[in-house]
Each structure stands twice: as structure tokens, then as C-alpha cells.
Amino acid sequence: MEHAGQAHFGIAAASYHHVLCERRGVLADVAVEDLAQTAAGLTARTGFEITPSGQVSRGRCLRCRTG
Ligand SMILES: [Zn+2]
């Protein structure tokens, strides 16, 4: 049963990355496709390749940035 649960989590992690707003504590999902474009820019600039799988990036959401 544990194996089945891990497999399910793996599928979910492959589809979405999570972003956490440090100010409001809001957790949101980001499509890995969108993150991949950011990651590609990072790789082009620094040569560093990130692996967006089941990770949480911290930052500020749009409302906190603009409001
Ligand atoms: Zn926020």
C-alpha cells in the first residue's frame, strides 16, 4: 500500500510545482510547464539546472507584490 501511495505522489509531483507566499502563507500550484520556462532561463544564465519535482518555491504572490 505504501508503494501505491508513493506512485500516486510521483505522478502529482510530475504535474505541478508548488509556490508558497512567505507573506500570506498561501500555497499554490504552478504547472511544471510554466516553471520549465523559468528554469530554462536560469540554465541559460547560470548553467544551473533545477529539477522541479515535488518542491516548494518560496516568494511573494501577485497580491502581495502589487498590494
Ligand atoms: Zn502573498
N, CA, C, O and the ligand as a Tripos MOL2 file, in Angstrom:
@<TRIPOS>MOLECULE
protein
  269   267    68     0     0
PROTEIN
NO_CHARGES

@<TRIPOS>ATOM
      1 N           0.8300   -1.2110    0.0000 N.3       1 MET1
      2 CA          0.0000    0.0000    0.0000 C.3       1 MET1
      3 C           0.8650    1.2630    0.0000 C.2       1 MET1
      4 O           0.5260    2.2590   -0.6380 O.2       1 MET1
      5 N           1.9730    1.2060    0.7160 N.am      2 GLU2
      6 CA          2.8620    2.3640    0.7370 C.3       2 GLU2
      7 C           3.4170    2.6420   -0.6570 C.2       2 GLU2
      8 O           3.5850    3.7900   -1.0710 O.2       2 GLU2
      9 N           3.6930    1.5570   -1.3570 N.am      3 HIS3
     10 CA          4.2470    1.7220   -2.7030 C.3       3 HIS3
     11 C           3.2360    2.4340   -3.6130 C.2       3 HIS3
     12 O           3.6120    3.2980   -4.4050 O.2       3 HIS3
     13 N           1.9540    2.0680   -3.4970 N.am      4 ALA4
     14 CA          0.9210    2.6810   -4.3200 C.3       4 ALA4
     15 C           0.8160    4.1790   -4.0130 C.2       4 ALA4
     16 O           0.6520    4.9950   -4.9200 O.2       4 ALA4
     17 N           0.9110    4.5290   -2.7280 N.am      5 GLY5
     18 CA          0.8300    5.9310   -2.3480 C.3       5 GLY5
     19 C           1.9880    6.7370   -2.9160 C.2       5 GLY5
     20 O           1.7970    7.8600   -3.3820 O.2       5 GLY5
     21 N           3.1610    6.1800   -2.8790 N.am      6 GLN6
     22 CA          4.3300    6.8800   -3.4030 C.3       6 GLN6
     23 C           4.2040    7.0770   -4.9130 C.2       6 GLN6
     24 O           4.6010    8.1110   -5.4510 O.2       6 GLN6
     25 N           3.6460    6.0710   -5.5870 N.am      7 ALA7
     26 CA          3.4910    6.1700   -7.0320 C.3       7 ALA7
     27 C           2.5270    7.3070   -7.3670 C.2       7 ALA7
     28 O           2.7520    8.0620   -8.3130 O.2       7 ALA7
     29 N           1.4480    7.4230   -6.5810 N.am      8 HIS8
     30 CA          0.4820    8.4780   -6.8220 C.3       8 HIS8
     31 C           1.1160    9.8440   -6.6150 C.2       8 HIS8
     32 O           0.8910   10.7700   -7.3950 O.2       8 HIS8
     33 N           1.9130    9.9620   -5.5540 N.am      9 PHE9
     34 CA          2.5810   11.2340   -5.2720 C.3       9 PHE9
     35 C           3.5310   11.5900   -6.4090 C.2       9 PHE9
     36 O           3.6500   12.7570   -6.7820 O.2       9 PHE9
     37 N           4.1990   10.5960   -6.9510 N.am     10 GLY10
     38 CA          5.1380   10.8470   -8.0390 C.3      10 GLY10
     39 C           4.4500   11.4440   -9.2450 C.2      10 GLY10
     40 O           4.9890   12.3390   -9.8960 O.2      10 GLY10
     41 N           3.2590   10.9510   -9.5460 N.am     11 ILE11
     42 CA          2.5080   11.4710  -10.6870 C.3      11 ILE11
     43 C           2.1110   12.9230  -10.4370 C.2      11 ILE11
     44 O           2.2210   13.7680  -11.3250 O.2      11 ILE11
     45 N           1.6500   13.2010   -9.2250 N.am     12 ALA12
     46 CA          1.2280   14.5560   -8.8900 C.3      12 ALA12
     47 C           2.4150   15.5140   -8.9540 C.2      12 ALA12
     48 O           2.2950   16.6230   -9.4740 O.2      12 ALA12
     49 N           3.5540   15.0860   -8.4290 N.am     13 ALA13
     50 CA          4.7350   15.9400   -8.4070 C.3      13 ALA13
     51 C           5.2380   16.2260   -9.8110 C.2      13 ALA13
     52 O           5.8560   17.2610  -10.0600 O.2      13 ALA13
     53 N           4.9740   15.3090  -10.7200 N.am     14 ALA14
     54 CA          5.4450   15.4940  -12.0870 C.3      14 ALA14
     55 C           4.5860   16.5120  -12.8210 C.2      14 ALA14
     56 O           5.0040   17.0560  -13.8440 O.2      14 ALA14
     57 N           3.3790   16.7770  -12.3030 N.am     15 SER15
     58 CA          2.4600   17.6620  -12.9930 C.3      15 SER15
     59 C           2.4920   19.0920  -12.4570 C.2      15 SER15
     60 O           2.2930   20.0520  -13.2010 O.2      15 SER15
     61 N           2.7460   19.2160  -11.1540 N.am     16 TYR16
     62 CA          2.6710   20.5320  -10.5450 C.3      16 TYR16
     63 C           3.8290   20.8050   -9.5930 C.2      16 TYR16
     64 O           4.3030   19.9240   -8.8740 O.2      16 TYR16
     65 N           4.2550   22.0360   -9.6180 N.am     17 HIS17
     66 CA          5.2160   22.5430   -8.6530 C.3      17 HIS17
     67 C           4.4080   23.4280   -7.7040 C.2      17 HIS17
     68 O           3.3280   23.9030   -8.0550 O.2      17 HIS17
     69 N           4.9320   23.6410   -6.5150 N.am     18 HIS18
     70 CA          4.1930   24.4350   -5.5520 C.3      18 HIS18
     71 C           4.9560   25.7030   -5.2090 C.2      18 HIS18
     72 O           6.1800   25.7020   -5.0780 O.2      18 HIS18
     73 N           4.2110   26.7670   -5.0700 N.am     19 VAL19
     74 CA          4.8080   28.0330   -4.6620 C.3      19 VAL19
     75 C           4.1280   28.4890   -3.3750 C.2      19 VAL19
     76 O           2.9050   28.4320   -3.2520 O.2      19 VAL19
     77 N           4.9330   28.9400   -2.4240 N.am     20 LEU20
     78 CA          4.4190   29.3680   -1.1240 C.3      20 LEU20
     79 C           4.6800   30.8530   -0.9400 C.2      20 LEU20
     80 O           5.8190   31.3110   -1.0320 O.2      20 LEU20
     81 N           3.6170   31.5980   -0.6810 N.am     21 CYS21
     82 CA          3.7660   33.0230   -0.4070 C.3      21 CYS21
     83 C           4.2740   33.1910    1.0210 C.2      21 CYS21
     84 O           3.6160   32.7550    1.9660 O.2      21 CYS21
     85 N           5.4220   33.8110    1.1850 N.am     22 GLU22
     86 CA          6.0330   33.9640    2.5010 C.3      22 GLU22
     87 C           5.2580   34.9500    3.3700 C.2      22 GLU22
     88 O           5.3120   34.8820    4.5980 O.2      22 GLU22
     89 N           4.5500   35.8500    2.7370 N.am     23 ARG23
     90 CA          3.8470   36.8870    3.4940 C.3      23 ARG23
     91 C           2.4930   36.3950    4.0080 C.2      23 ARG23
     92 O           2.1420   36.6080    5.1680 O.2      23 ARG23
     93 N           1.7400   35.7330    3.1250 N.am     24 ARG24
     94 CA          0.3900   35.3180    3.4850 C.3      24 ARG24
     95 C           0.3030   33.8330    3.7980 C.2      24 ARG24
     96 O          -0.6990   33.3640    4.3390 O.2      24 ARG24
     97 N           1.3480   33.0980    3.4590 N.am     25 GLY25
     98 CA          1.3300   31.6690    3.7240 C.3      25 GLY25
     99 C           0.4230   30.9070    2.8000 C.2      25 GLY25
    100 O          -0.0300   29.8090    3.1250 O.2      25 GLY25
    101 N           0.1510   31.4900    1.6310 N.am     26 VAL26
    102 CA         -0.7240   30.8500    0.6680 C.3      26 VAL26
    103 C           0.0870   29.9030   -0.2140 C.2      26 VAL26
    104 O           1.1230   30.2730   -0.7670 O.2      26 VAL26
    105 N          -0.4060   28.6890   -0.3270 N.am     27 LEU27
    106 CA          0.2540   27.7000   -1.1650 C.3      27 LEU27
    107 C          -0.5210   27.5540   -2.4680 C.2      27 LEU27
    108 O          -1.7430   27.4030   -2.4540 O.2      27 LEU27
    109 N           0.1780   27.5970   -3.5760 N.am     28 ALA28
    110 CA         -0.4790   27.4960   -4.8750 C.3      28 ALA28
    111 C           0.2610   26.5040   -5.7590 C.2      28 ALA28
    112 O           1.4420   26.2250   -5.5560 O.2      28 ALA28
    113 N          -0.4550   25.9810   -6.7370 N.am     29 ASP29
    114 CA          0.1460   25.0670   -7.6900 C.3      29 ASP29
    115 C           0.5680   25.8370   -8.9450 C.2      29 ASP29
    116 O          -0.1210   26.7490   -9.4030 O.2      29 ASP29
    117 N           1.6950   25.4460   -9.4680 N.am     30 VAL30
    118 CA          2.1650   26.0150  -10.7310 C.3      30 VAL30
    119 C           2.4430   24.8690  -11.6760 C.2      30 VAL30
    120 O           3.1040   23.8960  -11.3110 O.2      30 VAL30
    121 N           1.9400   24.9830  -12.8900 N.am     31 ALA31
    122 CA          2.1950   23.9300  -13.8680 C.3      31 ALA31
    123 C           3.6930   23.8400  -14.1360 C.2      31 ALA31
    124 O           4.3670   24.8540  -14.3150 O.2      31 ALA31
    125 N           4.1940   22.6320  -14.1610 N.am     32 VAL32
    126 CA          5.6250   22.4320  -14.3820 C.3      32 VAL32
    127 C           6.0500   23.0110  -15.7230 C.2      32 VAL32
    128 O           7.1940   23.4350  -15.8860 O.2      32 VAL32
    129 N           5.1410   23.0280  -16.6710 N.am     33 GLU33
    130 CA          5.4580   23.6230  -17.9780 C.3      33 GLU33
    131 C           5.8380   25.0910  -17.8320 C.2      33 GLU33
    132 O           6.7860   25.5650  -18.4580 O.2      33 GLU33
    133 N           5.0780   25.8090  -16.9890 N.am     34 ASP34
    134 CA          5.3810   27.2210  -16.7750 C.3      34 ASP34
    135 C           6.7150   27.3760  -16.0610 C.2      34 ASP34
    136 O           7.5200   28.2410  -16.4070 O.2      34 ASP34
    137 N           6.9390   26.5410  -15.0740 N.am     35 LEU35
    138 CA          8.1860   26.6060  -14.3210 C.3      35 LEU35
    139 C           9.3670   26.2420  -15.2060 C.2      35 LEU35
    140 O          10.4660   26.7710  -15.0370 O.2      35 LEU35
    141 N           9.1370   25.3380  -16.1480 N.am     36 ALA36
    142 CA         10.2190   24.8890  -17.0230 C.3      36 ALA36
    143 C          10.7710   26.0420  -17.8470 C.2      36 ALA36
    144 O          11.9640   26.0750  -18.1470 O.2      36 ALA36
    145 N           9.9190   26.9790  -18.2100 N.am     37 GLN37
    146 CA         10.3960   28.1350  -18.9770 C.3      37 GLN37
    147 C          11.3140   28.9970  -18.1260 C.2      37 GLN37
    148 O          12.3310   29.5010  -18.6020 O.2      37 GLN37
    149 N          10.9440   29.1600  -16.8550 N.am     38 THR38
    150 CA         11.8030   29.8880  -15.9330 C.3      38 THR38
    151 C          13.1080   29.1460  -15.7120 C.2      38 THR38
    152 O          14.1830   29.7450  -15.6700 O.2      38 THR38
    153 N          12.9980   27.8360  -15.5700 N.am     39 ALA39
    154 CA         14.1870   27.0190  -15.3540 C.3      39 ALA39
    155 C          15.1220   27.0940  -16.5490 C.2      39 ALA39
    156 O          16.3430   27.0920  -16.3870 O.2      39 ALA39
    157 N          14.5600   27.1590  -17.7390 N.am     40 ALA40
    158 CA         15.3770   27.2400  -18.9450 C.3      40 ALA40
    159 C          16.1660   28.5410  -18.9620 C.2      40 ALA40
    160 O          17.3280   28.5620  -19.3670 O.2      40 ALA40
    161 N          15.5330   29.6290  -18.5200 N.am     41 GLY41
    162 CA         16.2280   30.9050  -18.4500 C.3      41 GLY41
    163 C          17.3510   30.8690  -17.4260 C.2      41 GLY41
    164 O          18.4260   31.4260  -17.6470 O.2      41 GLY41
    165 N          17.0950   30.2150  -16.3150 N.am     42 LEU42
    166 CA         18.1070   30.0820  -15.2690 C.3      42 LEU42
    167 C          19.2990   29.2820  -15.7770 C.2      42 LEU42
    168 O          20.4510   29.6190  -15.5030 O.2      42 LEU42
    169 N          19.0110   28.2360  -16.5090 N.am     43 THR43
    170 CA         20.0860   27.4010  -17.0520 C.3      43 THR43
    171 C          20.9090   28.1940  -18.0650 C.2      43 THR43
    172 O          22.1350   28.0800  -18.1000 O.2      43 THR43
    173 N          20.2410   28.9900  -18.8780 N.am     44 ALA44
    174 CA         20.9440   29.7790  -19.8910 C.3      44 ALA44
    175 C          21.8670   30.8010  -19.2400 C.2      44 ALA44
    176 O          22.9530   31.0830  -19.7470 O.2      44 ALA44
    177 N          21.4240   31.3560  -18.1050 N.am     45 ARG45
    178 CA         22.1960   32.4040  -17.4440 C.3      45 ARG45
    179 C          23.3200   31.8530  -16.5850 C.2      45 ARG45
    180 O          24.4370   32.3720  -16.5910 O.2      45 ARG45
    181 N          23.0070   30.7880  -15.8420 N.am     46 THR46
    182 CA         23.9540   30.3260  -14.8320 C.3      46 THR46
    183 C          24.4910   28.9300  -15.0920 C.2      46 THR46
    184 O          25.4690   28.5100  -14.4740 O.2      46 THR46
    185 N          23.8460   28.2040  -16.0170 N.am     47 GLY47
    186 CA         24.2710   26.8330  -16.2700 C.3      47 GLY47
    187 C          23.7510   25.8660  -15.2380 C.2      47 GLY47
    188 O          24.0450   24.6710  -15.2840 O.2      47 GLY47
    189 N          22.9540   26.3990  -14.2770 N.am     48 PHE48
    190 CA         22.4240   25.5440  -13.2250 C.3      48 PHE48
    191 C          21.0740   25.0040  -13.6470 C.2      48 PHE48
    192 O          20.2000   25.7560  -14.0800 O.2      48 PHE48
    193 N          20.9070   23.6960  -13.5200 N.am     49 GLU49
    194 CA         19.6490   23.0770  -13.9090 C.3      49 GLU49
    195 C          18.8980   22.6260  -12.6670 C.2      49 GLU49
    196 O          19.4190   21.8500  -11.8660 O.2      49 GLU49
    197 N          17.6850   23.1090  -12.5080 N.am     50 ILE50
    198 CA         16.8730   22.7020  -11.3640 C.3      50 ILE50
    199 C          15.9320   21.5850  -11.7780 C.2      50 ILE50
    200 O          15.6020   21.4300  -12.9540 O.2      50 ILE50
    201 N          15.5110   20.8190  -10.7990 N.am     51 THR51
    202 CA         14.5930   19.7170  -11.0550 C.3      51 THR51
    203 C          13.2740   19.9990  -10.3530 C.2      51 THR51
    204 O          13.1610   19.7850   -9.1460 O.2      51 THR51
    205 N          12.2780   20.4730  -11.0840 N.am     52 PRO52
    206 CA         11.0070   20.8380  -10.4770 C.3      52 PRO52
    207 C          10.1190   19.6280  -10.2110 C.2      52 PRO52
    208 O           9.1800   19.3610  -10.9620 O.2      52 PRO52
    209 N          10.4190   18.8990   -9.1420 N.am     53 SER53
    210 CA          9.6140   17.7280   -8.8310 C.3      53 SER53
    211 C           9.2930   17.6910   -7.3400 C.2      53 SER53
    212 O          10.1570   17.3950   -6.5150 O.2      53 SER53
    213 N           8.0710   17.9850   -7.0160 N.am     54 GLY54
    214 CA          7.6350   17.9080   -5.6330 C.3      54 GLY54
    215 C           8.3050   18.9160   -4.7260 C.2      54 GLY54
    216 O           8.4090   18.6940   -3.5200 O.2      54 GLY54
    217 N           8.7610   20.0180   -5.2890 N.am     55 GLN55
    218 CA          9.4400   21.0240   -4.5000 C.3      55 GLN55
    219 C           8.5250   22.2030   -4.2570 C.2      55 GLN55
    220 O           7.5220   22.3800   -4.9480 O.2      55 GLN55
    221 N           8.8750   23.0010   -3.2780 N.am     56 VAL56
    222 CA          8.1250   24.2110   -2.9860 C.3      56 VAL56
    223 C           9.0660   25.4070   -3.0920 C.2      56 VAL56
    224 O          10.0980   25.4620   -2.4230 O.2      56 VAL56
    225 N           8.6980   26.3570   -3.9360 N.am     57 SER57
    226 CA          9.4670   27.5860   -4.0520 C.3      57 SER57
    227 C           8.7910   28.6520   -3.2050 C.2      57 SER57
    228 O           7.5650   28.7620   -3.1940 O.2      57 SER57
    229 N           9.5900   29.4290   -2.5010 N.am     58 ARG58
    230 CA          9.0420   30.4890   -1.6490 C.3      58 ARG58
    231 C           9.2000   31.8400   -2.3320 C.2      58 ARG58
    232 O          10.1530   32.0910   -3.0690 O.2      58 ARG58
    233 N           8.2310   32.6910   -2.0580 N.am     59 GLY59
    234 CA          8.3110   34.0250   -2.6570 C.3      59 GLY59
    235 C           7.0810   34.8280   -2.2850 C.2      59 GLY59
    236 O           6.4830   34.6090   -1.2320 O.2      59 GLY59
    237 N           6.7080   35.7520   -3.1440 N.am     60 ARG60
    238 CA          5.5300   36.5690   -2.8900 C.3      60 ARG60
    239 C           4.5490   36.4140   -4.0330 C.2      60 ARG60
    240 O           4.9300   36.4130   -5.2030 O.2      60 ARG60
    241 N           3.2840   36.2840   -3.6790 N.am     61 CYS61
    242 CA          2.2580   36.1490   -4.7000 C.3      61 CYS61
    243 C           1.9670   37.5030   -5.3370 C.2      61 CYS61
    244 O           2.4700   38.5330   -4.8900 O.2      61 CYS61
    245 N           1.1580   37.4870   -6.3740 N.am     62 LEU62
    246 CA          0.8610   38.7020   -7.1200 C.3      62 LEU62
    247 C           0.2110   39.7560   -6.2160 C.2      62 LEU62
    248 O           0.5280   40.9420   -6.3110 O.2      62 LEU62
    249 N          -0.6920   39.3200   -5.3490 N.am     63 ARG63
    250 CA         -1.3980   40.2810   -4.4860 C.3      63 ARG63
    251 C          -0.4490   40.9700   -3.5270 C.2      63 ARG63
    252 O          -0.5840   42.1660   -3.2680 O.2      63 ARG63
    253 N           0.5230   40.2150   -2.9910 N.am     64 CYS64
    254 CA          1.4780   40.8060   -2.0660 C.3      64 CYS64
    255 C           2.4700   41.7120   -2.7920 C.2      64 CYS64
    256 O           2.9320   42.7080   -2.2360 O.2      64 CYS64
    257 N           2.7890   41.3670   -4.0150 N.am     65 ARG65
    258 CA          3.7390   42.1680   -4.7800 C.3      65 ARG65
    259 C           3.1310   43.4960   -5.1930 C.2      65 ARG65
    260 O           3.8130   44.5200   -5.2280 O.2      65 ARG65
    261 N           1.8340   43.4720   -5.5070 N.am     66 THR66
    262 CA          1.2140   44.6720   -6.0370 C.3      66 THR66
    263 C           0.4260   45.4430   -4.9910 C.2      66 THR66
    264 O           0.1610   46.6340   -5.1570 O.2      66 THR66
    265 N           0.0470   44.7540   -3.8990 N.am     67 GLY67
    266 CA         -0.8540   45.3740   -2.9620 C.3      67 GLY67
    267 C          -0.2040   45.9620   -1.7480 C.2      67 GLY67
    268 O          -0.8890   46.5140   -0.8870 O.2      67 GLY67
    269 ZN          1.0160   36.7740   -0.9670 Zn       68 ZN68
@<TRIPOS>BOND
     1     1     2 1
     2     2     3 1
     3     3     4 2
     4     3     5 am
     5     5     6 1
     6     6     7 1
     7     7     8 2
     8     7     9 am
     9     9    10 1
    10    10    11 1
    11    11    12 2
    12    11    13 am
    13    13    14 1
    14    14    15 1
    15    15    16 2
    16    15    17 am
    17    17    18 1
    18    18    19 1
    19    19    20 2
    20    19    21 am
    21    21    22 1
    22    22    23 1
    23    23    24 2
    24    23    25 am
    25    25    26 1
    26    26    27 1
    27    27    28 2
    28    27    29 am
    29    29    30 1
    30    30    31 1
    31    31    32 2
    32    31    33 am
    33    33    34 1
    34    34    35 1
    35    35    36 2
    36    35    37 am
    37    37    38 1
    38    38    39 1
    39    39    40 2
    40    39    41 am
    41    41    42 1
    42    42    43 1
    43    43    44 2
    44    43    45 am
    45    45    46 1
    46    46    47 1
    47    47    48 2
    48    47    49 am
    49    49    50 1
    50    50    51 1
    51    51    52 2
    52    51    53 am
    53    53    54 1
    54    54    55 1
    55    55    56 2
    56    55    57 am
    57    57    58 1
    58    58    59 1
    59    59    60 2
    60    59    61 am
    61    61    62 1
    62    62    63 1
    63    63    64 2
    64    63    65 am
    65    65    66 1
    66    66    67 1
    67    67    68 2
    68    67    69 am
    69    69    70 1
    70    70    71 1
    71    71    72 2
    72    71    73 am
    73    73    74 1
    74    74    75 1
    75    75    76 2
    76    75    77 am
    77    77    78 1
    78    78    79 1
    79    79    80 2
    80    79    81 am
    81    81    82 1
    82    82    83 1
    83    83    84 2
    84    83    85 am
    85    85    86 1
    86    86    87 1
    87    87    88 2
    88    87    89 am
    89    89    90 1
    90    90    91 1
    91    91    92 2
    92    91    93 am
    93    93    94 1
    94    94    95 1
    95    95    96 2
    96    95    97 am
    97    97    98 1
    98    98    99 1
    99    99   100 2
   100    99   101 am
   101   101   102 1
   102   102   103 1
   103   103   104 2
   104   103   105 am
   105   105   106 1
   106   106   107 1
   107   107   108 2
   108   107   109 am
   109   109   110 1
   110   110   111 1
   111   111   112 2
   112   111   113 am
   113   113   114 1
   114   114   115 1
   115   115   116 2
   116   115   117 am
   117   117   118 1
   118   118   119 1
   119   119   120 2
   120   119   121 am
   121   121   122 1
   122   122   123 1
   123   123   124 2
   124   123   125 am
   125   125   126 1
   126   126   127 1
   127   127   128 2
   128   127   129 am
   129   129   130 1
   130   130   131 1
   131   131   132 2
   132   131   133 am
   133   133   134 1
   134   134   135 1
   135   135   136 2
   136   135   137 am
   137   137   138 1
   138   138   139 1
   139   139   140 2
   140   139   141 am
   141   141   142 1
   142   142   143 1
   143   143   144 2
   144   143   145 am
   145   145   146 1
   146   146   147 1
   147   147   148 2
   148   147   149 am
   149   149   150 1
   150   150   151 1
   151   151   152 2
   152   151   153 am
   153   153   154 1
   154   154   155 1
   155   155   156 2
   156   155   157 am
   157   157   158 1
   158   158   159 1
   159   159   160 2
   160   159   161 am
   161   161   162 1
   162   162   163 1
   163   163   164 2
   164   163   165 am
   165   165   166 1
   166   166   167 1
   167   167   168 2
   168   167   169 am
   169   169   170 1
   170   170   171 1
   171   171   172 2
   172   171   173 am
   173   173   174 1
   174   174   175 1
   175   175   176 2
   176   175   177 am
   177   177   178 1
   178   178   179 1
   179   179   180 2
   180   179   181 am
   181   181   182 1
   182   182   183 1
   183   183   184 2
   184   183   185 am
   185   185   186 1
   186   186   187 1
   187   187   188 2
   188   187   189 am
   189   189   190 1
   190   190   191 1
   191   191   192 2
   192   191   193 am
   193   193   194 1
   194   194   195 1
   195   195   196 2
   196   195   197 am
   197   197   198 1
   198   198   199 1
   199   199   200 2
   200   199   201 am
   201   201   202 1
   202   202   203 1
   203   203   204 2
   204   203   205 am
   205   205   206 1
   206   206   207 1
   207   207   208 2
   208   207   209 am
   209   209   210 1
   210   210   211 1
   211   211   212 2
   212   211   213 am
   213   213   214 1
   214   214   215 1
   215   215   216 2
   216   215   217 am
   217   217   218 1
   218   218   219 1
   219   219   220 2
   220   219   221 am
   221   221   222 1
   222   222   223 1
   223   223   224 2
   224   223   225 am
   225   225   226 1
   226   226   227 1
   227   227   228 2
   228   227   229 am
   229   229   230 1
   230   230   231 1
   231   231   232 2
   232   231   233 am
   233   233   234 1
   234   234   235 1
   235   235   236 2
   236   235   237 am
   237   237   238 1
   238   238   239 1
   239   239   240 2
   240   239   241 am
   241   241   242 1
   242   242   243 1
   243   243   244 2
   244   243   245 am
   245   245   246 1
   246   246   247 1
   247   247   248 2
   248   247   249 am
   249   249   250 1
   250   250   251 1
   251   251   252 2
   252   251   253 am
   253   253   254 1
   254   254   255 1
   255   255   256 2
   256   255   257 am
   257   257   258 1
   258   258   259 1
   259   259   260 2
   260   259   261 am
   261   261   262 1
   262   262   263 1
   263   263   264 2
   264   263   265 am
   265   265   266 1
   266   266   267 1
   267   267   268 2
@<TRIPOS>SUBSTRUCTURE
     1 MET1         2 RESIDUE 1 A MET
     2 GLU2         6 RESIDUE 1 A GLU
     3 HIS3        10 RESIDUE 1 A HIS
     4 ALA4        14 RESIDUE 1 A ALA
     5 GLY5        18 RESIDUE 1 A GLY
     6 GLN6        22 RESIDUE 1 A GLN
     7 ALA7        26 RESIDUE 1 A ALA
     8 HIS8        30 RESIDUE 1 A HIS
     9 PHE9        34 RESIDUE 1 A PHE
    10 GLY10       38 RESIDUE 1 A GLY
    11 ILE11       42 RESIDUE 1 A ILE
    12 ALA12       46 RESIDUE 1 A ALA
    13 ALA13       50 RESIDUE 1 A ALA
    14 ALA14       54 RESIDUE 1 A ALA
    15 SER15       58 RESIDUE 1 A SER
    16 TYR16       62 RESIDUE 1 A TYR
    17 HIS17       66 RESIDUE 1 A HIS
    18 HIS18       70 RESIDUE 1 A HIS
    19 VAL19       74 RESIDUE 1 A VAL
    20 LEU20       78 RESIDUE 1 A LEU
    21 CYS21       82 RESIDUE 1 A CYS
    22 GLU22       86 RESIDUE 1 A GLU
    23 ARG23       90 RESIDUE 1 A ARG
    24 ARG24       94 RESIDUE 1 A ARG
    25 GLY25       98 RESIDUE 1 A GLY
    26 VAL26      102 RESIDUE 1 A VAL
    27 LEU27      106 RESIDUE 1 A LEU
    28 ALA28      110 RESIDUE 1 A ALA
    29 ASP29      114 RESIDUE 1 A ASP
    30 VAL30      118 RESIDUE 1 A VAL
    31 ALA31      122 RESIDUE 1 A ALA
    32 VAL32      126 RESIDUE 1 A VAL
    33 GLU33      130 RESIDUE 1 A GLU
    34 ASP34      134 RESIDUE 1 A ASP
    35 LEU35      138 RESIDUE 1 A LEU
    36 ALA36      142 RESIDUE 1 A ALA
    37 GLN37      146 RESIDUE 1 A GLN
    38 THR38      150 RESIDUE 1 A THR
    39 ALA39      154 RESIDUE 1 A ALA
    40 ALA40      158 RESIDUE 1 A ALA
    41 GLY41      162 RESIDUE 1 A GLY
    42 LEU42      166 RESIDUE 1 A LEU
    43 THR43      170 RESIDUE 1 A THR
    44 ALA44      174 RESIDUE 1 A ALA
    45 ARG45      178 RESIDUE 1 A ARG
    46 THR46      182 RESIDUE 1 A THR
    47 GLY47      186 RESIDUE 1 A GLY
    48 PHE48      190 RESIDUE 1 A PHE
    49 GLU49      194 RESIDUE 1 A GLU
    50 ILE50      198 RESIDUE 1 A ILE
    51 THR51      202 RESIDUE 1 A THR
    52 PRO52      206 RESIDUE 1 A PRO
    53 SER53      210 RESIDUE 1 A SER
    54 GLY54      214 RESIDUE 1 A GLY
    55 GLN55      218 RESIDUE 1 A GLN
    56 VAL56      222 RESIDUE 1 A VAL
    57 SER57      226 RESIDUE 1 A SER
    58 ARG58      230 RESIDUE 1 A ARG
    59 GLY59      234 RESIDUE 1 A GLY
    60 ARG60      238 RESIDUE 1 A ARG
    61 CYS61      242 RESIDUE 1 A CYS
    62 LEU62      246 RESIDUE 1 A LEU
    63 ARG63      250 RESIDUE 1 A ARG
    64 CYS64      254 RESIDUE 1 A CYS
    65 ARG65      258 RESIDUE 1 A ARG
    66 THR66      262 RESIDUE 1 A THR
    67 GLY67      266 RESIDUE 1 A GLY
    68 ZN68       269 GROUP 0 **** ****
